[in-house]
Amino acid sequence: MLCTNRGFWKTFFLNLVTFGLYNWYLIHSFAKETNIACKDDGDSTSGLVTYLLLNIITLGIYGIIWTYKWINRCNRYLNKNGEIGGLQSSTYLLTIFLFGPLTLGIMYLVVFCKSLYLQNAVNRVHNQLSAA
């Protein structure tokens, strides 16, 4: 069974307490869980080591691309299984490049929250299909 109860406040405070290291754990978990749930789509979400190395080499650009591809993969999975997609890649990109800075970071938190709920939804659908 994949985790379906990641909440915003718990995750937010764990990120604060660990000085952002918990976010790396989330990236690892999201990649692993997405690869498990979406194994039949022929795609693969790279893990934490690749994420960190390529993010350093590309000065942060890879992190944006990774998240964009992860959002699209999760939404494809949800749509394929008759669920409404969550966070949209267009919302993510607009937040990264426009709304995040304009709202002094508030929209970053909204997108972070929506990304948690997106992975929760993917995991919930996977758990339901696995149990059936």
Salt bridges, closest charged atoms under 4 A:
GLU33 OE2 - ARG6 NH2 2.80
ASP41 OD2 - ARG73 NE 2.82
ASP43 OD2 - ARG76 NH2 3.61
GLU83 OE1 - ARG124 NH2 3.68
